[in-house]
Amino acid sequence: MTKAEIEAALNRALDKLVERDMHLLDVNASERSMSHRLAVYLADESSGYSVDCEYNRDGFNAKELRLDAPEPKVSPYEIEAVTVFPDIIVHRRGTNDHNLLVVEIKKASSSRNSDFDRQKLRAFCEELRYTWAAHVIIGQKRNGEVVRCVEWIN
């Protein structure tokens, strides 16, 4: 898939999430709830690929990345690889030859900085050969306005 095709697929999946699952945004449901529903809709757009949430396998091993700044809850002195659980991936299971898209989702209401998510997305592209990486912010403002932002990392 080209970048334009994957962008369009992700946007259509986000459209479906907002249209069909507005309740999740209304009640400020968990990031995992939103990730799951987005993955369901992204699967409809990704023929020939598997779409998985929090898939932590690299073949038969745990999926690891070498990150400069570990996630905040990990010791800042950690120098080993960090096991990662990407929110959503579009890939062909069992190989790194067809890693199409990795998505990290952040709720619009989150107070956490997105720097670690961006670093992780860059590492997925460099180390595990994902073609595209997207950081998605989704949620609702207090006035009911939907917040929906996609930042392409590569």
N, CA, C and O of each residue as an XYZ file, in Angstrom:
616
protein
N       0.843     -1.189      0.000
C       0.000      0.000      0.000
C       0.885      1.247      0.000
O       1.930      1.282      0.650
N       0.457      2.249     -0.726
C       1.186      3.510     -0.740
C       0.840      4.309      0.513
O      -0.094      3.970      1.241
N       1.604      5.372      0.754
C       1.308      6.212      1.911
C      -0.086      6.824      1.785
O      -0.820      6.890      2.771
N      -0.454      7.267      0.603
C      -1.784      7.848      0.403
C      -2.871      6.819      0.719
O      -3.888      7.156      1.325
N      -2.660      5.581      0.315
C      -3.649      4.529      0.581
C      -3.756      4.217      2.071
O      -4.859      4.047      2.589
N      -2.620      4.140      2.764
C      -2.667      3.830      4.193
C      -3.220      5.018      4.977
O      -3.925      4.823      5.966
N      -2.912      6.248      4.551
C      -3.496      7.430      5.194
C      -5.016      7.417      5.045
O      -5.747      7.665      6.003
N      -5.478      7.123      3.830
C      -6.921      7.082      3.573
C      -7.579      5.969      4.396
O      -8.664      6.162      4.945
N      -6.930      4.818      4.481
C      -7.476      3.699      5.263
C      -7.590      4.069      6.740
O      -8.608      3.790      7.373
N      -6.551      4.695      7.290
C      -6.590      5.091      8.694
C      -7.668      6.154      8.918
O      -8.377      6.108      9.923
N      -7.796      7.093      8.009
C      -8.828      8.127      8.147
C     -10.235      7.544      8.066
O     -11.120      7.963      8.812
N     -10.453      6.581      7.168
C     -11.767      5.923      7.102
C     -12.060      5.160      8.389
O     -13.189      5.169      8.880
N     -11.035      4.497      8.936
C     -11.217      3.763     10.195
C     -11.538      4.733     11.334
O     -12.392      4.439     12.170
N     -10.866      5.879     11.375
C     -11.164      6.890     12.387
C     -12.578      7.449     12.210
O     -13.277      7.700     13.191
N     -12.996      7.642     10.952
C     -14.365      8.092     10.686
C     -15.371      7.113     11.289
O     -16.339      7.523     11.930
N     -15.137      5.828     11.080
C     -16.045      4.806     11.616
C     -16.045      4.803     13.139
O     -17.094      4.656     13.766
N     -14.864      4.967     13.732
C     -14.777      5.013     15.194
C     -15.626      6.156     15.743
O     -16.401      5.962     16.680
N     -15.482      7.336     15.167
C     -16.234      8.495     15.646
C     -17.734      8.308     15.373
O     -18.569      8.663     16.205
N     -18.064      7.757     14.220
C     -19.476      7.586     13.853
C     -20.160      6.488     14.672
O     -21.278      6.678     15.151
N     -19.502      5.357     14.832
C     -20.158      4.185     15.427
C     -19.912      4.008     16.922
O     -20.679      3.333     17.608
N     -18.844      4.614     17.418
C     -18.462      4.391     18.817
C     -18.307      5.702     19.575
O     -17.433      5.830     20.432
N     -19.138      6.655     19.265
C     -19.065      7.957     19.924
C     -19.209      7.824     21.434
O     -18.675      8.641     22.185
N     -19.921      6.806     21.877
C     -20.095      6.600     23.319
C     -18.739      6.476     24.025
O     -18.573      6.972     25.139
N     -17.779      5.821     23.383
C     -16.444      5.692     23.982
C     -15.815      7.059     24.217
O     -15.154      7.280     25.232
N     -16.021      7.970     23.280
C     -15.490      9.331     23.433
C     -16.293     10.106     24.472
O     -15.732     10.850     25.277
N     -17.619      9.922     24.446
C     -18.489     10.634     25.393
C     -18.125     10.339     26.846
O     -18.131     11.239     27.686
N     -17.808      9.080     27.140
C     -17.540      8.687     28.530
C     -16.053      8.667     28.850
O     -15.653      8.273     29.945
N     -15.222      9.099     27.879
C     -13.769      9.107     28.066
C     -13.259      7.713     28.437
O     -12.504      7.543     29.395
N     -13.692      6.719     27.651
C     -13.312      5.324     27.881
C     -11.800      5.155     27.735
O     -11.102      6.059     27.276
N     -11.318      3.999     28.127
C      -9.881      3.733     28.122
C      -9.297      3.756     26.705
O      -9.988      3.521     25.714
N      -8.020      4.045     26.659
C      -7.286      4.029     25.399
C      -7.403      2.661     24.733
O      -7.530      2.574     23.511
N      -7.362      1.598     25.526
C      -7.456      0.248     24.971
C      -8.796      0.015     24.292
O      -8.858     -0.653     23.259
N      -9.866      0.554     24.854
C     -11.181      0.413     24.225
C     -11.186      1.069     22.851
O     -11.676      0.497     21.878
N     -10.641      2.262     22.786
C     -10.598      2.976     21.514
C      -9.656      2.292     20.523
O      -9.959      2.209     19.333
N      -8.521      1.806     21.010
C      -7.565      1.099     20.145
C      -8.208     -0.134     19.528
O      -8.050     -0.405     18.337
N      -8.928     -0.869     20.348
C      -9.571     -2.089     19.848
C     -10.560     -1.766     18.728
O     -10.534     -2.397     17.671
N     -11.423     -0.791     18.960
C     -12.422     -0.463     17.944
C     -11.755      0.078     16.675
O     -12.174     -0.251     15.565
N     -10.727      0.900     16.838
C     -10.020      1.408     15.668
C      -9.383      0.260     14.893
O      -9.401      0.257     13.662
N      -8.825     -0.707     15.599
C      -8.212     -1.864     14.936
C      -9.246     -2.671     14.156
O      -8.958     -3.150     13.059
N     -10.441     -2.824     14.711
C     -11.516     -3.542     14.005
C     -11.803     -2.855     12.672
O     -11.905     -3.514     11.637
N     -11.933     -1.532     12.702
C     -12.243     -0.800     11.477
C     -11.049     -0.759     10.524
O     -11.224     -0.763      9.306
N      -9.854     -0.720     11.069
C      -8.656     -0.739     10.233
C      -8.505     -2.094      9.537
O      -8.005     -2.162      8.415
N      -8.932     -3.159     10.194
C      -8.881     -4.494      9.571
C      -9.755     -4.539      8.318
O      -9.402     -5.191      7.336
N     -10.892     -3.848      8.352
C     -11.763     -3.781      7.175
C     -11.074     -3.103      6.000
O     -11.429     -3.338      4.845
N     -10.092     -2.266      6.295
C      -9.398     -1.469      5.279
C      -8.068     -2.083      4.846
O      -7.389     -1.534      3.978
N      -7.690     -3.208      5.436
C      -6.325     -3.735      5.256
C      -6.341     -5.164      4.750
O      -5.806     -6.060      5.403
N      -6.935     -5.382      3.622
C      -7.032     -6.718      3.034
C      -5.639     -7.318      2.826
O      -4.739     -6.661      2.304
N      -5.480     -8.557      3.237
C      -4.205     -9.252      3.070
C      -3.247     -9.082      4.233
O      -2.167     -9.672      4.236
N      -3.624     -8.288      5.213
C      -2.793     -8.044      6.386
C      -3.547     -8.421      7.649
O      -4.778     -8.428      7.675
N      -2.797     -8.731      8.690
C      -3.371     -8.918     10.022
C      -3.313     -7.589     10.752
O      -2.355     -6.830     10.599
N      -4.331     -7.309     11.542
C      -4.363     -6.108     12.369
C      -4.476     -6.575     13.812
O      -5.449     -7.229     14.188
N      -3.476     -6.233     14.615
C      -3.415     -6.707     15.997
C      -3.220     -5.549     16.963
O      -2.579     -4.548     16.643
N      -3.787     -5.711     18.152
C      -3.587     -4.769     19.248
C      -2.591     -5.360     20.233
O      -2.666     -6.539     20.578
N      -1.660     -4.529     20.679
C      -0.685     -4.901     21.707
C       0.005     -6.232     21.400
O       0.240     -7.042     22.297
N       0.318     -6.442     20.144
C       0.992     -7.660     19.686
C       2.473     -7.528     20.023
O       3.166     -6.670     19.476
N       2.950     -8.370     20.914
C       4.311     -8.196     21.434
C       5.266     -9.293     20.987
O       6.214     -9.610     21.705
N       5.037     -9.875     19.823
C       5.903    -10.943     19.350
C       6.714    -10.480     18.142
O       6.231     -9.742     17.283
N       7.951    -10.937     18.108
C       8.833    -10.768     16.959
C       9.251    -12.180     16.619
O      10.249    -12.678     17.140
N       8.494    -12.831     15.747
C       8.643    -14.275     15.564
C       8.129    -14.951     16.824
O       6.974    -14.767     17.208
N       8.996    -15.740     17.471
C       8.615    -16.403     18.717
C       9.139    -15.662     19.943
O       8.879    -16.071     21.074
N       9.868    -14.588     19.726
C      10.461    -13.825     20.832
C       9.615    -12.606     21.173
O       8.769    -12.174     20.390
N       9.863    -12.066     22.357
C       9.197    -10.819     22.738
C       9.693     -9.692     21.837
O      10.880     -9.618     21.516
N       8.782     -8.823     21.437
C       9.135     -7.676     20.598
C       9.864     -6.668     21.479
O       9.321     -6.215     22.486
N      11.086     -6.318     21.105
C      11.896     -5.377     21.884
C      12.428     -4.280     20.986
O      12.662     -4.475     19.793
N      12.612     -3.123     21.596
C      13.231     -1.993     20.910
C      14.329     -1.441     21.784
O      14.240     -1.496     23.010
N      15.348     -0.919     21.174
C      16.416     -0.240     21.905
C      16.062      1.244     21.919
O      16.161      1.924     20.897
N      15.659      1.729     23.058
C      15.182      3.103     23.169
C      16.130      3.934     24.007
O      16.623      3.480     25.039
N      16.385      5.166     23.555
C      17.280      6.066     24.287
C      16.689      6.481     25.621
O      17.381      6.489     26.639
N      15.426      6.821     25.617
C      14.757      7.276     26.845
C      13.625      6.322     27.144
O      12.575      6.391     26.505
N      13.815      5.437     28.097
C      12.762      4.473     28.416
C      11.476      5.162     28.847
O      11.468      6.322     29.258
N      10.398      4.410     28.738
C       9.097      4.903     29.192
C       9.230      5.386     30.628
O       9.967      4.778     31.404
N       8.554      6.443     31.003
C       8.740      7.051     32.321
C       8.723      6.097     33.506
O       9.447      6.337     34.473
N       7.935      5.026     33.482
C       7.891      4.141     34.638
C       9.089      3.194     34.712
O       9.267      2.496     35.710
N       9.905      3.167     33.663
C      11.109      2.348     33.647
C      12.259      3.198     34.175
O      12.302      4.406     33.942
N      13.176      2.575     34.877
C      14.311      3.303     35.432
C      15.050      4.074     34.340
O      15.277      3.530     33.259
N      15.426      5.321     34.593
C      16.165      6.082     33.592
C      17.571      5.540     33.366
O      18.261      5.980     32.445
N      18.001      4.598     34.188
C      19.336      4.016     34.044
C      19.305      2.703     33.277
O      20.347      2.075     33.088
N      18.138      2.283     32.837
C      17.989      1.049     32.073
C      18.693      1.199     30.731
O      18.450      2.168     30.011
N      19.558      0.258     30.389
C      20.249      0.335     29.100
C      19.944     -0.872     28.224
O      20.430     -0.949     27.095
N      19.160     -1.803     28.714
C      18.780     -2.978     27.935
C      17.575     -2.638     27.065
O      16.944     -1.594     27.234
N      17.267     -3.535     26.135
C      16.097     -3.340     25.295
C      14.836     -3.389     26.148
O      14.785     -4.062     27.177
N      13.831     -2.667     25.699
C      12.563     -2.580     26.415
C      11.512     -3.354     25.625
O      11.345     -3.134     24.426
N      10.796     -4.268     26.305
C       9.697     -4.985     25.665
C       8.591     -3.985     25.381
O       8.245     -3.171     26.236
N       8.038     -4.050     24.178
C       7.031     -3.078     23.781
C       5.742     -3.766     23.347
O       5.749     -4.892     22.850
N       4.655     -3.066     23.549
C       3.331     -3.520     23.184
C       2.678     -2.415     22.355
O       1.989     -1.559     22.911
N       2.881     -2.418     21.040
C       2.298     -1.349     20.223
C       0.775     -1.389     20.298
O       0.183     -2.466     20.377
N       0.142     -0.218     20.275
C      -1.316     -0.171     20.361
C      -1.956     -0.945     19.218
O      -2.814     -1.798     19.450
N      -1.549     -0.657     17.994
C      -2.098     -1.345     16.813
C      -0.974     -1.544     15.809
O      -0.164     -0.645     15.582
N      -0.932     -2.724     15.212
C      -0.025     -2.944     14.084
C      -0.794     -3.592     12.938
O      -1.717     -4.380     13.146
N      -0.387     -3.235     11.725
C      -0.897     -3.849     10.508
C       0.315     -4.532      9.896
O       1.285     -3.873      9.523
N       0.256     -5.864      9.793
C       1.439     -6.633      9.403
C       1.023     -8.007      8.893
O      -0.162     -8.335      8.831
N       2.017     -8.794      8.533
C       1.807    -10.219      8.278
C       2.551    -10.945      9.383
O       3.764    -10.799      9.537
N       1.823    -11.712     10.134
C       2.396    -12.384     11.301
C       3.514    -13.338     10.894
O       3.455    -13.992      9.853
N       4.545    -13.396     11.759
C       5.625    -14.357     11.573
C       6.806    -13.857     10.770
O       7.784    -14.588     10.606
N       6.749    -12.642     10.267
C       7.849    -12.103      9.473
C       7.932    -10.591      9.684
O       6.934     -9.943     10.001
N       9.115    -10.047      9.505
C       9.270     -8.592      9.538
C       9.360     -8.018      8.123
O       9.682     -6.844      7.940
N       9.074     -8.855      7.129
C       9.159     -8.410      5.742
C       7.928     -7.641      5.281
O       7.960     -6.993      4.235
N       6.844     -7.704      6.049
C       5.598     -7.045      5.639
C       4.980     -6.284      6.803
O       3.777     -6.390      7.043
N       5.783     -5.526      7.521
C       5.298     -4.693      8.619
C       4.859     -3.368      8.020
O       5.687     -2.509      7.717
N       3.561     -3.210      7.852
C       3.030     -2.063      7.116
C       2.865     -0.811      7.972
O       3.347      0.261      7.607
N       2.176     -0.947      9.119
C       1.811      0.243      9.889
C       1.835     -0.066     11.377
O       1.377     -1.125     11.807
N       2.369      0.859     12.157
C       2.295      0.798     13.614
C       1.626      2.094     14.072
O       1.956      3.181     13.597
N       0.675      1.957     15.010
C      -0.098      3.101     15.490
C      -0.012      3.163     17.011
O      -0.226      2.165     17.699
N       0.297      4.325     17.515
C       0.204      4.595     18.951
C      -0.936      5.575     19.134
O      -1.030      6.574     18.421
N      -1.804      5.284     20.096
C      -2.969      6.123     20.355
C      -2.816      6.800     21.710
O      -2.353      6.201     22.681
N      -3.215      8.050     21.743
C      -3.243      8.795     22.995
C      -4.598      9.481     23.079
O      -5.068     10.090     22.118
N      -5.212      9.368     24.246
C      -6.474     10.058     24.447
C      -6.215     11.563     24.533
O      -5.200     11.999     25.077
N      -7.130     12.333     23.999
C      -6.986     13.786     24.032
C      -6.932     14.306     25.461
O      -6.367     15.370     25.712
N      -7.513     13.568     26.398
C      -7.532     13.992     27.802
C      -6.258     13.620     28.559
O      -6.111     13.974     29.729
N      -5.344     12.916     27.909
C      -4.129     12.472     28.581
C      -3.217     13.655     28.912
O      -3.075     14.594     28.129
N      -2.616     13.581     30.073
C      -1.657     14.621     30.469
C      -0.218     14.171     30.212
O       0.724     14.930     30.441
N      -0.051     12.933     29.735
C       1.290     12.417     29.467
C       1.843     12.988     28.178
O       1.116     13.177     27.203
N       3.122     13.256     28.184
C       3.844     13.758     27.030
C       3.888     12.671     25.949
O       3.939     11.484     26.274
N       3.870     13.056     24.691
C       3.888     12.103     23.577
C       5.285     11.784     23.068
O       5.424     11.020     22.112
N       6.322     12.346     23.677
C       7.685     12.139     23.176
C       8.084     10.669     23.143
O       8.700     10.211     22.181
N       7.729      9.924     24.201
C       8.088      8.504     24.226
C       7.380      7.751     23.108
O       7.981      6.889     22.468
N       6.111      8.065     22.864
C       5.362      7.419     21.776
C       6.045      7.680     20.437
O       6.193      6.765     19.626
N       6.456      8.912     20.204
C       7.132      9.241     18.942
C       8.459      8.499     18.815
O       8.789      7.987     17.746
N       9.215      8.444     19.906
C      10.492      7.728     19.891
C      10.259      6.246     19.582
O      10.979      5.643     18.786
N       9.253      5.685     20.219
C       8.933      4.279     20.003
C       8.518      4.029     18.547
O       8.925      3.032     17.950
N       7.723      4.918     17.982
C       7.300      4.760     16.590
C       8.481      4.832     15.630
O       8.556      4.052     14.681
N       9.403      5.759     15.868
C      10.610      5.839     15.025
C      11.412      4.540     15.127
O      11.915      4.036     14.123
N      11.529      4.000     16.344
C      12.287      2.762     16.545
C      11.608      1.580     15.848
O      12.293      0.704     15.319
N      10.280      1.544     15.839
C       9.579      0.477     15.114
C       9.951      0.505     13.636
O      10.155     -0.541     13.021
N      10.036      1.693     13.075
C      10.395      1.807     11.662
C      11.852      1.416     11.417
O      12.156      0.703     10.461
N      12.743      1.881     12.278
C      14.168      1.621     12.081
C      14.556      0.184     12.416
O      15.288     -0.452     11.658
N      14.073     -0.331     13.544
C      14.526     -1.636     14.020
C      13.686     -2.812     13.519
O      14.219     -3.894     13.271
N      12.382     -2.604     13.371
C      11.493     -3.702     12.982
C      10.887     -3.504     11.595
O       9.975     -4.223     11.188
N      11.414     -2.517     10.882
C      11.104     -2.294      9.469
C       9.620     -2.047      9.175
O       9.090     -2.539      8.179
N       8.959     -1.287     10.046
C       7.599     -0.859      9.719
C       7.698      0.240      8.677
O       8.542      1.130      8.785
N       6.839      0.181      7.668
C       6.869      1.158      6.586
C       6.331      2.504      7.034
O       6.894      3.546      6.698
N       5.227      2.486      7.802
C       4.567      3.712      8.225
C       4.321      3.681      9.726
O       4.143      2.615     10.315
N       4.313      4.857     10.338
C       4.037      4.984     11.773
C       3.155      6.217     11.987
O       3.409      7.290     11.440
N       2.116      6.029     12.794
C       1.182      7.130     13.046
C       0.918      7.272     14.536
O       0.694      6.291     15.246
N       0.950      8.518     14.988
C       0.581      8.849     16.364
C      -0.794      9.497     16.284
O      -0.956     10.558     15.680
N      -1.794      8.844     16.903
C      -3.178      9.306     16.819
C      -3.616      9.847     18.174
O      -3.476      9.181     19.200
N      -4.141     11.050     18.158
C      -4.757     11.626     19.359
C      -6.248     11.695     19.089
O      -6.685     12.280     18.098
N      -7.025     11.092     19.979
C      -8.481     11.050     19.789
C      -9.177     11.286     21.118
O      -8.698     10.861     22.169
N     -10.297     11.960     21.059
C     -11.062     12.206     22.277
C     -12.064     13.309     22.057
O     -12.477     13.596     20.933
N     -12.443     13.915     23.152
C     -13.470     14.938     23.106
C     -13.117     16.070     24.054
O     -12.658     15.842     25.174
N     -13.339     17.295     23.589
C     -13.160     18.455     24.459
C     -14.369     18.559     25.382
O     -15.387     17.905     25.156
N     -14.256     19.374     26.409
C     -15.373     19.554     27.356
C     -16.642     20.061     26.686
O     -17.746     19.775     27.151
N     -16.495     20.809     25.599
C     -17.666     21.336     24.901
C     -18.269     20.322     23.925
O     -19.216     20.643     23.208
N     -17.723     19.095     23.894
C     -18.254     18.043     23.031
C     -17.587     17.943     21.671
O     -17.854     17.008     20.916
N     -16.723     18.895     21.351
C     -16.023     18.860     20.065
C     -15.057     17.676     20.037
O     -14.315     17.440     20.991
N     -15.080     16.940     18.932
C     -14.204     15.778     18.776
C     -12.799     16.241     18.428
O     -12.607     17.076     17.544
N     -11.824     15.690     19.131
C     -10.412     15.930     18.841
C      -9.910     14.701     18.097
O     -10.049     13.570     18.563
N      -9.334     14.947     16.949
C      -8.847     13.842     16.115
C      -7.643     14.340     15.335
O      -7.775     15.162     14.429
N      -6.485     13.843     15.689
C      -5.251     14.315     15.067
C      -4.373     13.110     14.726
O      -4.172     12.226     15.559
N      -3.859     13.082     13.515
C      -2.936     12.027     13.096
C      -1.612     12.687     12.738
O      -1.556     13.564     11.876
N      -0.554     12.257     13.407
C       0.791     12.739     13.104
C       1.569     11.562     12.516
O       1.749     10.534     13.170
N       2.024     11.725     11.283
C       2.821     10.688     10.641
C       4.272     10.888     11.027
O       4.827     11.972     10.846
N       4.881      9.855     11.554
C       6.227      9.958     12.123
C       7.308      9.773     11.058
O       8.385     10.356     11.182
N       7.055      8.993     10.034
C       8.082      8.764      9.010
C       7.652      9.294      7.669
O       8.396      9.184      6.695
